[in-house]
């Protein structure tokens, strides 16, 4: 059967155009998906309140959040406050010589007192290039946690944050003595290489989770950076 001249060529052009259109849509989708997942991991370009309140999430996004939550959650030796089996978990990466961490302290404390369904886990992220004493402060805090309870740790934490720029080893020991801790045990603890190893492991976890500065929070696995009002933190649940 004869076809009209040019008829076959027209359909060929249409087919090529459709193929290019489909390919363009696929490339655009893959690109947007890549940057969306990357932003979730890095905490950029994503409104955490919208994520936490969204009812329908793509399974891959849910999996990404769950992986981050599992990665940053504390182990038995990591300081925390609130019920160990709480419904929600807030993980804070902190540098005790960081001004923004000081600015957030009252917000974190209010959250702990107002939300009995929230466990707050404290992870070390000393930024030694900016705060040379931050490693000693992190080690001291862990040693206080080993001796005391959450209340003792919180008091020591508040004392360190209130004395930023003065967190040398001698002052840290004095702060521990003010809490009536066993200073012999404290001295042995801060010299224990395993304590610094735990701090370095916490830094490694933070780096793998995309932490770039302090304070950085993970609220049920969703990353939130910087000093934030209590209302915004509370809205994430």
C-alpha positions in Angstrom: 0.0 0.0 0.0 1.3 3.4 -0.9 1.6 6.1 1.7 1.2 9.8 1.1 4.6 11.5 0.6 6.0 12.8 3.9 3.5 10.9 6.1 6.1 8.5 7.4 8.6 11.3 8.0 6.0 13.2 10.1 5.3 10.3 12.4 9.1 9.7 12.7 9.6 13.3 13.9 6.6 13.0 16.3 8.0 9.8 17.7 11.5 11.4 18.3 9.9 14.4 19.9 7.9 12.3 22.3 10.9 10.2 23.2 12.9 13.3 24.0 10.0 14.7 26.1 9.8 11.5 28.1 13.6 11.5 28.6 13.6 15.1 29.7 10.9 14.4 32.3 12.8 11.4 33.6 16.1 13.4 33.9 14.2 16.2 35.7 12.6 13.8 38.1 15.9 12.1 38.9 17.6 15.4 39.4 15.0 16.8 41.7 14.9 13.6 43.7 18.7 13.6 44.1 18.8 17.2 45.4 15.7 16.6 47.6 17.3 13.6 49.3 20.6 15.5 49.6 19.0 18.5 51.2 17.2 16.2 53.7 20.5 14.7 54.7 22.3 18.1 54.9 19.4 20.0 56.5 19.3 22.5 53.7 16.4 23.7 51.7 13.9 21.7 53.7 11.4 23.0 56.2 11.6 20.5 59.0 8.1 21.5 60.3 6.6 20.6 56.9 8.4 17.3 56.8 7.4 16.2 60.3 3.7 17.1 59.7 3.5 15.7 56.2 1.2 12.6 56.2 2.3 11.1 53.0 6.1 10.8 52.4 7.8 8.8 49.7 9.1 5.5 51.2 12.7 6.5 50.2 12.4 9.7 52.2 11.0 7.8 55.2 13.9 5.4 55.0 16.4 8.3 54.8 15.0 9.9 58.0 14.9 6.5 59.8 18.6 5.9 58.9 19.6 9.2 60.3 17.6 8.6 63.4 19.3 5.3 64.0 22.7 6.7 63.2 22.6 9.6 65.7 20.7 7.9 68.5 22.7 7.5 71.6 24.1 4.3 73.0 24.1 3.4 76.7 27.2 5.5 77.5 25.8 8.7 75.9 24.3 11.3 78.3 20.6 11.9 78.0 17.7 13.3 80.0 14.1 12.2 80.0 12.6 8.7 79.8 14.9 6.2 78.1 11.9 4.7 76.3 10.3 8.1 75.3 8.1 8.3 72.2 10.4 11.0 70.7 14.1 11.6 70.7 16.0 14.9 70.2 19.7 14.5 69.6 21.8 17.6 70.2 25.4 17.8 68.9 27.1 20.3 71.1 30.4 22.2 71.6 30.5 23.5 75.1 32.6 26.6 74.1 30.1 27.4 71.3 28.1 30.7 71.8 25.1 29.4 69.9 25.0 26.3 72.2 24.8 28.7 75.1 22.0 30.6 73.4 20.0 27.4 73.0 20.5 26.0 76.5 17.4 27.5 78.0 15.3 26.3 75.1 16.6 22.8 75.5 16.0 22.8 79.2 12.4 24.1 78.7 11.8 21.4 76.1 13.0 18.8 78.6 10.8 20.0 81.4 7.7 20.5 79.2 7.7 17.4 77.1 7.9 14.2 79.2 7.4 12.2 76.0 10.8 13.4 74.7 14.2 12.0 75.4 17.1 14.4 74.8 20.4 12.9 73.9 23.6 14.9 74.1 26.4 14.1 71.7 29.8 15.7 71.6 31.0 17.7 68.6 33.9 19.8 69.8 35.2 22.1 67.0 38.9 22.3 68.0 39.9 24.7 65.3 37.7 27.3 67.0 37.7 26.1 70.6 40.9 24.4 71.7 39.5 23.5 75.1 36.3 21.9 73.8 37.8 18.4 73.8 38.7 18.7 77.5 35.2 20.0 78.2 33.6 17.1 76.3 35.7 14.5 78.2 34.9 16.2 81.5 31.2 16.1 80.8 31.3 12.4 80.1 33.2 11.7 83.3 30.6 13.7 85.3 27.9 11.6 83.6 29.7 8.4 84.6 29.7 9.5 88.3 26.4 11.3 88.6 22.9 11.3 87.1 21.1 13.4 84.6 20.6 16.3 87.0 24.3 16.4 88.0 25.3 16.3 84.3 22.9 19.1 83.5 24.3 21.3 86.3 27.9 20.6 85.0 26.8 21.4 81.5 25.2 24.7 82.5 28.4 25.7 84.4 30.6 25.0 81.4 28.3 26.9 79.1 28.2 29.8 81.5 32.1 29.9 81.6 32.9 29.7 77.9 36.5 30.7 77.2 37.6 29.4 80.6 37.2 25.7 80.0 40.8 24.7 80.8 41.5 21.4 82.6 42.0 23.1 86.0 38.7 25.0 85.9 36.8 21.9 84.7 38.2 20.0 87.7 37.0 22.8 90.0 33.6 22.7 88.4 33.4 19.0 89.1 34.5 19.6 92.7 31.6 22.0 93.2 29.3 19.1 92.5 30.8 17.1 95.3 32.0 14.4 92.9 34.8 12.0 93.7 37.8 13.9 92.1 40.0 10.8 92.3 37.6 9.0 90.0 37.2 12.1 87.9 41.0 12.5 87.4 41.3 8.9 86.4 38.4 9.2 84.0 39.6 12.2 82.1 43.0 10.4 81.6 41.3 7.3 80.3 42.0 7.0 76.6 38.7 5.4 76.0 36.9 8.6 77.0 38.6 10.6 74.3 37.9 7.7 71.9 34.2 8.0 72.7 34.2 11.8 72.0 36.0 11.1 68.7 33.4 8.5 67.8 30.7 11.0 68.5 32.4 13.5 66.1 32.6 10.8 63.5 28.8 10.0 63.8 28.1 13.7 63.5 30.2 14.0 60.3 28.5 11.0 58.8 25.1 12.6 59.6 26.0 15.8 57.9 26.7 17.9 61.0 28.7 21.0 60.0 28.4 23.2 63.1 26.9 23.5 66.6 24.3 23.3 67.8 22.8 20.8 65.4 19.6 18.8 66.4 18.1 15.7 65.0 14.4 15.6 65.9 13.2 12.0 65.3 15.8 11.9 62.6 15.1 15.2 61.0 18.1 17.6 61.0 17.6 21.2 62.3 20.6 23.5 62.7 21.4 26.6 64.8 19.7 28.5 67.6 16.0 28.1 67.3 13.0 29.2 69.4 11.3 26.6 71.6 8.1 26.9 69.6 9.8 25.7 66.4 11.4 22.7 68.2 8.1 21.8 69.8 6.3 22.0 66.5 8.4 19.2 65.1 6.6 16.4 67.0 
